[in-house]
Amino acid sequence: MVGMVTLWVAQLAGGQPLAPPSTPQPVPAPLTLISTDVPVEGPRIQFAAREHDFGEIQAGTTLKHTFVYTNMGQATLEILQVRPSCGCTTAGDWEKRIAPGATGTIPIQFNSANFSGPIHKTVSVVSNDPRENNVVLQVKAKVWVPLEVTPRTVMFQYDSELPTEETRTIRIVSNLKEPLKLEEPKSSHRAFQAKLRAVTEGKEYELLVSTVPPIGTGMITAPITLAVSNTNLQPVQVQVYAVERQPLMISPSQLLLPAGALRAEMRPNVSIRMQTTNNLALSEAGINIPGVKVELKELQPGRLYALTPVFPAGFELPAGQRVEVSVKSNHPRYPVIRVPVVQSRPVVGRPAPVVTNRPTLARTNGPAASPRAR
């Protein structure tokens, strides 16, 4: 190496070697090797293996593995935390304090239900090892699913005033070696019907789920079940939901005034939007307290309105009185729409609370009920 070590070569010249250079050259210092097996000061964690591969497994299998570690240091090793990467991987009891030279274990359990294909999970082990206080362990597997059902849950949103039939498609693929036969699907609610169609007989199927008007009101949920020819498998089950699209959206659900008498005029807006195909007509806007007027504007014909109470300067809600802005509607389920008015009451020594007004969907308990935005 130029500048550090000069090599001379003995070369025969007429049978005689050349003389070495007259200037003595420095000899490099010998290389000292440090053995990693020598105990070090303080605790030191060393795992026999930091990764475990379960290989190919069937979905739904609960897997268990125990990681083994040794304290290679000269002080007590403390395992402070064991943190799995998700709830599907759990750590059992482990030794919290390990003497020098002693061995400890960390048991890991993984539930493969609802997984498919390659998976990779981690577990972080936090200790008082000053050189490596956070060791990441890895768990791998390839989950084999006999039947792939995509999706397992379907959702419908329907208009109760103008019900229509809608259809969703669920794909069912068999990974079994032998052909699979599926029985005709059975629905547990009259609002849903299902049909089975073979894409590749014995291998791939489509499940067609449709709504059957009239559906009703509110939310409906029901499973659709298909029996299978393989006795080792559970019947295929798909969960179906139908949620009614509320006709009216009122935003905000209530009007909030600041604490104390108003310093200036206040004009909060309430938006009332029709979400179905029918047209909405509002009239006779008002409030059940004197001294406040209410303005009503139609922003989009039959679809969107603005309801605006005008609170004058110096206004303050009377204690204990329920105040509501109201407006009449042509909708049979919402003959009167009411929006409560509330006022902050400051707590002595504390700032007044901040309340966020959020939009709400108009609700009703029946045709005769007067809806209130809550």
C-alpha angles and dihedrals in degrees: 000000000000114000094014111050126019116203122202122201123215105227124183112235113176089341093304126104119235115255116257118250113284094228112084113235126218117256115228116245115255116262114251117213119209114211115225089208093070110102114250130214114270126015122317126189120211124177123208086221132356097200134052126188116200090191119211115351136170118254113262094034117133110223127203132190135165121217114209124209137175132210102236093177135087098246135061114283115222122200102210102177142001110200120187116206093237142003093264090070115063131184120218126210115310135184110271099197125036123188120224110286093012126122130231137185137219113200117209127196126190128187110209096194113130092017130111136177125007116352131189123190131175136208121200117213114200117197142158092259101132093207099046113013097161117050118182116214120197132214121192136182143153110231115213115205117199091203126024112206115186116214108008092190128046128189131204126190112199140185110231091199094054107023117193134178116255130182133207126192124222119194118218118190125180120216092186121118093228122062115270124221121201124201122227112285121255122210120207094207132052091225090072133053128184136200130190122221125185115227093175112006111244093005116052132022140174122220111205113202119189137179119241112213134253090052100169129227136305121014127329125192128183138157124237113211133199123188117221132216094231107086092202092065130075118238115273111255128190121188115222126197131188119190123189115235104231112235096222133043117195119192123219104021091213138009118242121202123196119254120278131008114336113257092206140009113291125205111182117182128226116199118210115189130184110222101183131068095263120094120247125220121191128189146160098038114191149139130234096236130073124245097039125096125200125215123205122198129180105219097175117021109256093346115064134029136178118216112195124182113196111218111193125224111278093029117145129171114249110247114259096010121123110225123192137176109219140185132180120242135199090220110111093218094047108038091158126025115204129191117191121227117214134176130213117248110207118224116229109259093010133085119252112270119257113232122190116216112222132190118258138192117244111252133197139180095214145326093290096049122102108229120229125194105236 
